[in-house]
Amino acid sequence: MSWKLRTPVAFLIFNRRDKVKRVFDEIARARPPKLLLIADGPRPDRPDDEEKVRLTRAIVENVDWDCEVLTNYSETNLGTTYRPATGLNWVFNTVEEAIFLEEDCLPHPSFFRFCDELLEKYRDDERVMMISGSNFMRERKVTPYSYFFSQYVSLWGFATWRRAWHHYDVDLRLWPRFRDSSLLENVLRNRSAIAFWRQQFDSLSSGRKTTWDTQWQFACWSQNGLCLAPSTNLVSNIGFGADAAHYVKVDPVLADVPTSEMSFPLEHPPGIVRSAEVDEFISHNVFRSDRWIHYFASVARRFFPSLYATSREMAAQIARHLG
């Protein structure tokens, strides 16, 4: 018997027609039984937005399979903080669980089945807060199983349940209560990582930073929750570039990570234990201000060990001389 997608798919769009078309083609290929469309409105200071938004919405309304389509379109521009947040709140007020994609997150076809099966398996296990489609480890194989668990979340293609999303708060109102507690120390146990995340949450709580996804990281940590992630990358972010809201510069760690097929039946790990190796990699190569330097240093250490050792010794000699 062939597999058939059972889970609703939510799709957040704005005005990038070429990217929306590519992602929507994969959604159409998966043929979800319910499609929840979320769209932001045109920006008032961009006169070309109105036409771009209209044409982009026309792409996703071309549903040619048996599907219930629900729309949540904003006529005004809510921006990159409140449009995703309010859209996802609407999704989980409507359905119990869903697969979520943004307009620049291109999924491998096997991503949908991966989410579909694991949403069912972990539906009532509150230790698992979400299922991600992203794996930034590239050529590193970190598990013999189909997936692993991480303390870090990635929302470039993910699935979750209403019972988990219930803990999300875009305004991060609980952060002041947690700031001086041992929450970050218990989760991270690394001074630089603790400082990084305290600054992130401070910036969001005070309104200095505008985003919607960092709040989900806080929600997961506040509940001691874990992210389930695939052993091979299933979603590629194709949105880096001049028309991006945040990622204008191409990022060597995160941009256009190749995808590959997930094998079925899934091989489940024997327990729910986070991968320390993955979390260390993510901490050093994804969530830190100097991560590009660290990333290229890790590449040099892996593929050019003698050159890396020589450069380290030279740096040590210079430091001793200057000291």
N, C-alpha and C positions, 0 to 999 in steps of 0.2 A: 504493500500500500504506500503510495507516494505521500510525502509530507505536505501539509497545508498549514499556512500561517493562521494562528488563532488570535493573536494579540493585536489590539489597536495600535496604529502608528500615528504619532504626532509629528508634524513638520512645521518648523518655524522659518518663515521667509521674509525677505524685505524687497530688494530691488536688483539683485544680481542674476539676471535671467539665464546666463550661460551656465552658471553653477547650479541654479535651481533645476534647470532642465536635466542636467546629469544626475543629480541626486533623485529627482522625481522619477526618472526612468528606472532606477533601481527599486524604488518603492512600488512602482507599477508592476515590475517584474515579480515582486514578492506577493502582490495582490492581497493586502490586508483587508479583513472584513469590515473594519471601521477606520476612517481617516479623519484625523482632527487637524485642521489647518489653522495656523496662527500667523498673522501678518501684522507688521508694523506699518504705520502711516507715513506719508511723505514728510520730509523735513521742511519747515517753513522757509528756510534760507537757501533752499536748493530747488529752483524752478523746474529742473528737469526730473525731479523725483516723482512727481505725480504720474507722468506717463510711464516711467520705469516701473513703478509700483503696480500700475494697472496691467501692464503687459506681463509682469511676473506672476501676478495672481491668476491671469488667464491660463498660464501653463499648468498650474496645479489643479485647476478646475476641470481639466480634460481627463476625467476618470472614465475608463472604458471597461471596467470589470464590475462585478456585483459587489457593491461597497456602500456603506452608509457614510456620507460625508457631512461633517460638522465644521463650521467656520467660526473663528474668533478674530475678526479683522478690526484693527484700530484705524479710525479715520484721522487721528492725530499721531504725531510721532512720540512714542513713549521712550525710545532710546534703548541702549544696550543693557541697561539695568532692569527697568520695569517691564519692558515688553516680554522678554523671556520669562521673567518671574511671574507676571500676571497670567501669561499664557499657560505656563505649567500648572499654576494653581487652578485655572479653568479645566485643564485636562484631568487633573486628579479629583476635581469635584464632579467630573462627568463619568470617569471610568476608574476601575480598581487598580489597573496596571496598564502600562503602555511602554512602547519603544519610542524614543525621541531622537530626532535628527534636526540639525540646523542646516541652512541652505548651502553651507560650504563643507559639510561633512559627508564624504562620499563612501558609502558602505560597500563591502564585498557582499555578494549575494548570500553567502553563508552566515552573515551577521544576524539576519532575521531569525533563522532557525536556532542559532546559538542563544539568542535572547529568549525566544519563545520557550525553549525547553527548560532553561534555567530559571525563568520567572515562575514556572510551575514547581520546580524542585525546591526552591528556597522561599516560596510564597509566605510561609508561616515561620520562617527562621529569622528572628529580629537581629541576629548577629550580622546578617548580610543586608546592607542598605541599598546596594545597586549592582547592576551588571554593566560593565563598560565594554565598548568595542575596541578600545585603544590599547596598544602595547608598543612602548617606545624603546624596547630593548634591542630592536633590529636583529642582528645576527646572533645575539646571546640567547641560548636556550636555558631557561631557568626552572623548568618543570617537565617531568615525563608525562604529565597529565594534560588535559585539554584546557585547563585554566588554573589560576592561582588567586590568592587573596592579598590585598594590599591595603595599607592604611591611607593611601592617597587616592583621590577620586579623579577620574577623567570623564568629562561630559561631552567629548566629541563623538557622539553616537553612544547612547546608553539606554538602559531600561530600568524601571523601578516600580514600586508599588505605592498606593495611596498611604499605606501604613507607615512607610518610610518618609515620604514627602511631607507628611504631616508635621515633621520636625523642622521644615525649612522656613526661614524668616529672612526675607530680602533686606530688612532693616537692621538685622543683627542685634535685636534688642536685648538678648541675653548675654552678649559679650561683656559688658561692664561687670556683670556678676561673676563671670568665669575668668576675667582678666587676671585677677590677683589670686586665683585658685591654682591648684597644681595640674590643671587640665593639660596644658601644653607640655609641661615637664613629664607627665606620665605617658603621653603619646610619643614624644619626640626624643627626649633624653639627650639632646645635642644643643649646646648653647647657641650656635649660629642659626640652626633651624628654628629654635624657639624664638630668637630675636626676629627672624624673618617673618614668621607667621604672626607674632604679636603686632608687628608693624602693619602687616596686611589687614588684620582684623581691626586695628585702631583706625586705619585710613578709611575703611568701609563704615565703621561705626560713626565716625565724625563727618562723613560725607565727602572726604577729600578724594576718594577713589570711586569710580563708577564701573561696576561689573555685577554679574548675577551669580557666577559660578563659585567664587570663593566662599560665599555664604553656605553653599551645600557642603563644602569641606568642613566648615565649622559644625554644621548640623550632624554630620557623620561622627566627628570626633566627640561631640557632646553626648552622643548615645553609645560610644564605644563600638561603633559600627565599622564594617569592612567593605571594601569594594572588590567585587569579583571581576577579574580581567582575563582575557583570552591568552593562550600560549603563543598565538600568532596574531599580528595586527589585522583587524577586520574593518577599520575605518581610517580613511586618510583625509586630513584637513587640506582642502584645495583652495582655501580662502586667503592665503598670504599674498599681499601685494598692495598696490596703491589704492584700491577701492575697499580695503578692509577697514573695519572700525578700530581695531587694536593692533593687529599683526601686519603692519605695513611693510616691515623688513622681513625677508625670508629667513627662517630660523633653521639652522642645520640639524637641530635635534627634533623639532616638532613638525616642520612643514613637509607635506607630501610623502609621509612615511608609506612605503609600499604595503599593499595588502596581499594576503594569500588565503587560500581556502582552509576552512576549519573542517577537520575530518569527523565523520559521524559513523557509528554512535559515539557520543562523548565519553571520554575516560575521566571519571570523577576522582579528585584527590580523596584520600581516606579521612581527612579532617579539615576543619576550618581554622587554619593557622596562617597568619600573614607571612609573606616571603620577605625576609630581612634583606636578601640580596637585591630584590626589586626596589624595595623602599629606600635603600641606600643609594642606588643608582638614580632614582627619581629625585631624591633630596639634593643630590649633588649636580644633576644635569638638567633638571627641569625647573625646580623651585629655588633659585638663588640668583642674585644679581650678576655674578661673574660666571654664570654657568657655561657660556660659550668657551671661555678660556679653559675651564675645567673639562669640558667635553673634549676639546681638541687635545688636551693633555692626556686624557684617558685613552683616546685613539692612539696617540703616540706610544703610550706605555704598552698598549696591547699589541700593536703591529710593528713598532720600531723600538724594542726594549733597549738595545744598546745605545741608540741615539738619546732615548729618554733618560737613561742612567747617566750618560755623559753630561746632558744639560742640567740634570739635578746636581751633579757634583760641581759643575761650574758655578751654579747658583749658590751652592754652599760655600765654595771658596771665596766668592765675592762678598757674601754675607760675613764670613770670618774676617776678611780684610777690612771691611767697613766697620765691623764691630770693634 
